């Protein structure tokens, strides 16, 4: 399963269960997720791709500049 930067996913396991998050990186083995509040851009959550569901929605690259912009983009998608 391939992921792209800016893709929105829903977590299905762990403390982030049922939380909408944004993919900030993908290294083939793990997906790195942020939401701008609990998980900031400087400290993304490393997650197994089996524990997330793709939503087929994306946010623009300019929303990755600050945590505040990321939170705003995610709130519009909810």
C-alpha positions as CSV (number, residue, x, y, z in Angstrom):
1,X,0.0,0.0,0.0
2,X,1.5,3.3,-1.0
3,X,0.9,6.6,0.7
4,X,1.6,10.2,-0.5
5,X,2.4,13.3,1.5
6,X,-0.8,15.2,2.3
7,X,-3.1,12.2,2.2
8,X,-5.7,12.1,5.0
9,X,-6.1,8.8,6.9
10,X,-8.1,7.5,9.8
11,X,-6.2,5.6,12.5
12,X,-7.7,2.2,13.5
13,X,-5.5,1.3,16.4
14,X,-3.7,2.8,19.4
15,X,-4.4,6.0,21.3
16,X,-5.2,7.7,18.0
17,X,-8.1,5.4,17.3
18,X,-10.7,6.9,14.9
19,X,-8.7,10.2,14.6
20,X,-8.2,11.9,11.3
21,X,-4.5,12.6,10.6
22,X,-2.3,13.7,7.7
23,X,0.5,11.7,6.2
24,X,3.8,13.7,6.3
25,X,6.1,10.9,5.2
26,X,6.2,7.3,4.1
27,X,9.3,5.1,4.1
28,X,7.9,1.9,2.7
29,X,7.6,0.3,6.2
30,X,6.0,3.0,8.3
31,X,3.7,5.9,7.8
32,X,4.4,9.1,9.7
33,X,1.3,11.1,10.8
34,X,0.6,14.5,12.2
35,X,-2.6,16.3,13.3
36,X,-1.1,19.6,14.4
37,X,-2.4,19.3,17.9
38,X,-1.4,16.1,19.7
39,X,1.2,15.2,17.1
40,X,3.2,18.2,15.8
41,X,5.0,18.5,12.5
42,X,8.4,18.3,14.3
43,X,7.4,15.0,16.0
44,X,5.2,12.8,13.8
45,X,3.6,9.6,14.9
46,X,5.2,6.5,13.3
47,X,2.5,4.0,12.5
48,X,2.2,0.6,10.7
49,X,0.2,1.1,7.5
50,X,-2.1,-1.8,8.5
51,X,-3.4,0.4,11.3
52,X,-4.7,3.2,9.1
53,X,-7.5,3.6,6.5
54,X,-7.1,5.8,3.5
55,X,-9.8,8.4,2.9
56,X,-8.8,9.4,-0.7
57,X,-8.7,13.1,0.4
58,X,-5.6,15.3,0.2
59,X,-4.6,18.7,1.6
60,X,-2.3,21.1,-0.3
61,X,1.4,21.2,0.4
62,X,1.2,24.8,1.7
63,X,-0.7,23.5,4.7
64,X,2.4,21.8,6.0
65,X,4.2,25.0,6.9
66,X,2.8,25.3,10.5
67,X,0.9,23.2,12.9
68,X,-1.8,25.9,13.0
69,X,-2.4,25.7,9.2
70,X,-2.5,21.9,9.4
71,X,-5.1,22.0,12.2
72,X,-7.2,24.4,10.1
73,X,-7.0,22.1,7.0
74,X,-8.0,19.1,9.0
75,X,-10.9,20.8,10.7
76,X,-12.4,21.7,7.3
77,X,-12.3,18.0,6.3
78,X,-14.2,16.8,9.3
